[in-house]
Amino acid sequence: MQSKTQEIKIATLSKNNTTIAVEIEQSNGKTFLKGFADELPKLFCDFPLIGTNDFNLPIVINSSNFNPTEPRDGVWLTDHNNEPKILENKQNIQDSVELYLILLEYASENNWQHLFHLAKTDTPTEKKWFSKSWFETNFQKPIRQNLLVTPIVDTLNGRLAIKNDESCVDFPCHRKKEIREKIWELCNIGNYFVLPIKDEIHEWYEVIWDKNDYLTLETIISWVASQKDLKTLSEQLLKSESQTIEWLNQFYDLISLDDSASNLINQDKYAVILNQNNVFQLKSKLSVDGSIEEELKNALIILGKDWREILVHQDIETREKIVYATKTQDNIIDELNKIIKEGKNENISKACDYLSACFADDTAFPTEQENIYTFCKAIWDMPEKKNCKTGVRVFGRKLINFKLSG
């Protein structure tokens, strides 16, 4: 039986006695970078230096001039040491940085794919033969500086640098894979967010190092709060207001999947709940609308109180983790009667006239209100009749009797 052989392609660059290497794959006329196997050593001195497999490098470095440790598990790269062999090791690493930057530019310009592999630049665990501070200054820092400004991220708007003149790439960030995907889906709108292509968001999540580039749930919450109202948010999303409300419900669905994000809203850190005036409000200032008649809300506005400011928009669903009190029809009737009975508001007469013109289209509606409305209309200007729900008639009995007796 013949065993199958697998062809492995390696791209290399050399300077002096130092060579860097990456594994590539070619398919459909494109070149793809491949990740390294976990057990692969990252440093070679002609032969692998066993023990350097956890040395976090985006490249493999080989140099016949390396001076390895005695057990050949690394090369001496310690601080404050002018020993010639250590200085030679450091020079080999610095040569590899120069070669890496050439590779990075070439891969970007020639449309190599999966360039996130070149951004794996975490600081390795410190070892007795290795200084973290030396590595960060002489290897990590120059590499990351170039990674930020080289077009390496494939986005929905083409290949971009992580940081560019117009904006930064937004990398969905959450410990849970499914939530990262939902962040991407939610923010794949308008022109505000610059997202990697969806197929690569998890790989970028693993390698991106600057928290300012993270697109977290709190980032989105903060952004929604900054829009202040539905109109402004709709303009940012390039959607109609009804489409934006649909988007907001998706946003609330996403928030409900994370306790920390839900707590940001429950603790009033951000005003992101839409009220009935289409303005974003803090959760503690809002109540659920318990089927309150719209005409009662209008009458209360005449008296100087706008309950739509404190009622959750009726098309908004913020899910079970965000809980509110409820304002009912009886609550608003009590508020109206309180103001009217106090007799101090200069618009009481206007509000009473407004409510006297509210009629329900059912046989149970009291006939005395029709008689009162006709009588009042004959004496002074009254608003035209308005068709209302049956709840108004209960208030009407209380209100009209008070008005006539006053």
N, C-alpha and C positions, 0 to 999 in steps of 0.2 A: 504494500500500500504506500503510495506516494503522499508525503505530507505537503500541505500547501505552504508556500512562502509568501510573506507579506512585504511589499516594498515600502520602505520608509524613506521619505525625502527630507533632507536636511539643508537648510540655507546657512551659509557661513560667511563671515567677514574676518579678515586678519590684519593685524598690524604688528610689526616686529615679530615677537614670538608668542603673541596673544591672539587667540581666535575665539569668537563668540559663535553660538549656533542656536537655531530654533528649528523646530519641526514644522513642516508645511505639508499641505495636501492640495493637489490641483484637480479641479473639477469644473467642467463646462466653461473652460477658458478663464477661470478665476483661481487665485491662490488664496488658500485659507491657512491661517496660523492654527496650530494645534497646541493644546496644553500639555504639560509634562506629566508623566506618571509620578505618583507620589514617592515612589522608591528611587527615582532617578537622582543620582548625585548632581549637584549644580557646579561643582568645581572639579576639574581634571588637571592632573599633571602628567599628560600623555595617557595615564590610566585614571580611572575614577577614584576620587578621594571619598572613601566610604564614610558616611556620617555627615555629608554635606547635602543630603537630600532635603533636609528641612531648612536649608539656607535659602530664604525667599528671594529668588531672582527671576526676572522675566526671560532670562537667557541662560544658557550653559556657557561657562568660561573655561577654556583650556589654555594652559601655558606650560611649555617645557621649562620655563624659567621660574615657575612657582617653587617656593621652598616650603614643603609641607611639614606638618608636625611629625613627631617621631612615629606615632601610630597611623599616620597618613589618614587622619580623620578631618583635616582642614589645613589652612595655611595661616601663618601668624600675621594678624592684622591688629595689633594692639596699639594703644596710645603711647605717646611720649617715649618712643623707642627708636633710636637711630641706628640700630644694628643693620648692617648692609642687607642681610637676607630679608628682613622685614620691610625695609624700604623698597626692595625689589618687588616683593609681593604687592605692596601698595601701588607701585607704578603699573604693574600688570592689571590691577583692578581699574585704575584710572584710564588705561588704554582701552579697557573693555567698555567704559562709559562712552568714550569717543566713538567706538564702533557701534554701540547701541544707538546713539543719536543718528548716525548715518542710516542704520537699518530702519529706525522709526520714520525718518523722512521719506525713505524709499518706499516703505510699505504704504504710507499714507498717499503718496503721489501716484502709486501704481495700483491703487484700489484693492490692496490686499484686504481680505475679510477677517473678521473676528479679532480686531486689533485690541480688544480688551485684554488679551493675553499679555500684551506688552506693558500693561498698566499694573501688573501684580508686583507691587513694590513695598509691601509691608516690611517693617524692620524685623530681621530674624531674632530669635532668642539669643541672648548674650551667652557666649562660651568663653572658656579660658583663653582661647587663641584669637578671639574676635572682639573688637570694641564697637558697641552700638553707636556711640557718638561719632566715631570715625566713619562708619558706614553711612550714617545719615547725612553727614556733611559732604562726603566725597563721592558717594554713589547715589543715594536716594534723592538728595536735594536737586542736583543738576538734571537727573532723569525726570523728576516730577515737574520741574519748571518747564521743561520742553513738552511733556505730555499735555500740560494744560493748554498750550497754544498751538499744538499741531492738530490738524483735522483728523481725528481717529474715531469719532463717534458717528455711526450711521443713524441718522434721525429721519423722521418723516419729511424733513425739509432738506434732505441731502446730508453729505458728510460734513460735520462741523467739529471745531475744537471745543473742548470742555468749557473754556472761557474764550469768548470772542468779543469783538467790538460792540455788537448789538445786544447780546444776551449770554446767558449761561445755559448749559444743558441741565435739565431737571431729571435726576435719577430717582425713580420710585424707590422708597425706602420703608421697609417694615420687616420685622423678623419672620413674618409668615408669608410664604410664597403667594398664596391665594390673594392676600390683601395687597401685595405689590402689584399683582395683575389688575385688581380692581382699581387701584390708584391710577394706573396707566389708562384704563378704559374711561374712568371719570374725567381725567384731565386731557384726553385726546380730543380737544375742542378748541375752536377759536385760534387766536394767535398768541395767547399769553404764555402757555407752557411749551417748552422745547423738549421733546421726549425722544429717548433712544427708540429704535424700532422694537416692537414688543418681543420679538424672539430673543433679544439680547439683554433684557432688563435684569434678569437674575445674575448673569455674569458680571454686569457692571456693578450691581449691588455688592458683590463680593470683593471688588477691587477698588472702588472709589474711596478716597481717603479724606476728602474735605467735606465736613458736615454742612457747609454752606451750599453744597451742590445737592444735598438730599431733598427729595420731594416727599415729605412726611405728611401724615394726617394733620398734624398741627400746622404745617406750612399751608395746607389747603384751607383749614379752618380760619387761619389768620387772614388769608387772602380774601375769602368770602366776606369776613367781617369788614375788611377795608373797603368793600364796594358800597357799603351803607344801605343800599336799597335795591329793589328788583330791577328798576330801569337801568341803573348803572351796570349791574351784573349782566343783564341781557345784552347790553352793548359790548361788554368784554367777551361774552361767549358767542357773539354773532348769532343769537337766537331770538325768537319772539318771546314775549313774557310767559306765554303758556308753556312753551318748550323749556324755558328756564326753570319754571316750577317743577317740571318733570325731572330736570337735571338736579335740582335741589333735593328732591325726594331720593334720588340715587345717592346723592352726597350724604343725606341723613342715614340711608341704609348702610353705607360704608362706615360711618362713624359708629353705628350701633354694634359693629363687629369688634370694636376695641374698647375695653373698659377705660383706659387712660384717656382716649379721645372723648368718650362720652362724659367723663368727669370734667374735662375742660369746659364743656357747655353747662353741665349741672352746677359747677362752681362759679359760673359767671365770668370766666376768663375772657370769653369772646361773645359778642352779640351776633349770632348767626341764625336765629329763629325769625322767620318772616311773620310780621303781624298783618292785620287786615288793612292797614294803610300801605302795605308793600314796603315796609321799612324793617331792617334787621334790628332785633331787640334782644336784650339779655333774657335768659330763660326765667329768672326769678320775677320778672316784671310781667309775665304773660300767664294767661289762663286759657283753658280750652273753651270754645264757644259751645254751650249746651243748647243749641238750636234757638238762639235768640232772634226775635223778629227784627229785621233790618230797620223797620220804621221806628222801633223803640230806640235803636242806636242813633238814628237821625234826630229824634226828639231830644235825646240827651246831649247831642252836639249843640243844639240850639241853647241848651242850658249851660254850655261851657265845658262839658265833659265828653271826651271822645273815647269811648270804650274800644273802638277799633285799634287804638294804640296798645291796648293791653290784652287783646284777644289774638290767639294764634290763627294765622291764615287758614281758611277752611279747606284749602286744597293741599296743605302741607301735612306730611306724616313723618314724625320724628322717632317713631318706634318706641318700644317699651322701656328702654333704659333712661329716657328723658320723660319725667312725670310732672304734670301740672295739676293745679287746682282747676275747678270748673266753675264758670260763670253761667248761671241759668236765667231763664225768662223771669222767674220770681226775683232774682237778685237785681235785675235792671229795673223791674217795676218798683221794687222797694226803694231804689236809688232815686227814681223819678218822683215818687210820692213824697219822699223825704224832702227833696228840694222844693217841691211845690207847696207842701204844708208849712215849710219854714217861711215862705212868702218873701224872701229877700232878693231873689234873682229877678233882674229887670226883664228877662225874656220868658217869664212863666206864661204869660198870656199867649205869646207866640207859640210856645211849645204845646200848650193845651189846644190851641186852634189846629195845630198840625196833627195832633193825635185824634182830635174829634173828627178829622176827615178820613180816618182809617177805618175801612169796612171789610169784613170777612164775607166771602161769597159762599155762605152756607145758611141753611134754614134756622140754625140754632142761634144765629147772631141776634142780639137783643133789638127789638124794634124801637125801643125808647131812644137808642143812639141816633137812629135815622131822624126821629122827631126832633131831638136836640140839635142835630146838625142843621136841619132845615130852619129851625127857629133862629139859631145863631147866624146863619148865612143871611137871613132877612134883616138882621140888625147891623152886622159889620162884615168886612171882607173876610172870607174864609178860604183856605186852600181848597183846591179841587179834590174830589174824592180819590182815595187811593185804595186799591185792592190789597188787603193784607191777610196774613194767616190768622187763624181763629184766636191765637193768644192775645191779640191786641184788645179784643172785646172785654176781657177780664179787667184789664187796666182801664179801659174806657169807662166802665161803670164807676170805678173809684174816682177817676179823674173828673168826669163830667159833673158828678154830684158835687165834688169839691168846688169846681169852678162856678157853678150856678149859686151855690150857697155863699161864695166869696163875693 
